[in-house]
Amino acid sequence: MALRRLGKVLHSTKNKSLIVILESDNPFPKIGTKTFNKKLFYVGTIKDIIGKVSSPYATIKPETQDFSKYVGEILYSISEKD
C-alpha cells in the first residue's frame, strides 16, 4: 500500500464540503476515495471532481462536524499499488 498526496484544502463551503486543489502530477482520484490527513486520520470521501482538466479540484464530504480545521492541510489517499 502507498500513501498518495492529493492536494491542499483551500476552503470549506456552506454545504459542509471541503474543496481541495488536486496536484497535477498525480492521476485523478476516483469518486468515493477515502482521504486522510498527514497523521492518517480519516477526513472524508471524495464526492466530485470539478474544474478544468489542467487545474482540477475535488469536493470532499467530511466525516466530522469540525471540518474547517482541515483548511490549509494537505490530504492523502491510500492506494493498493505503488
BELKAKA-V837768 format. One record per backbone hydrogen bond with DSSP energy under -0.5 kcal/mol. CO is the residue of the C=O (numbers start at 1). NH is the residue of the N-H. Records with the same first field share a line. If there is no record, write none. Layout:
BEGIN
CO = NH, NH
END
This chain:
BEGIN
2 = 4, 79
3 = 5
4 = 77
6 = 23
7 = 75
8 = 10, 21
9 = 72
11 = 19
13 = 16
16 = 62
17 = 13
18 = 20, 60
19 = 10, 11
20 = 22, 58
21 = 8
23 = 26
30 = 33
33 = 46
35 = 43, 44
36 = 76
37 = 40
41 = 37
43 = 63, 64
44 = 35
45 = 61
46 = 32
48 = 59
50 = 57
52 = 55
53 = 56
55 = 52
56 = 22
57 = 50
58 = 20
59 = 47, 48
60 = 18, 62
61 = 45
65 = 67
66 = 69
67 = 70
68 = 71
70 = 73
73 = 9
75 = 6, 7
76 = 36
77 = 4, 79
79 = 2
END
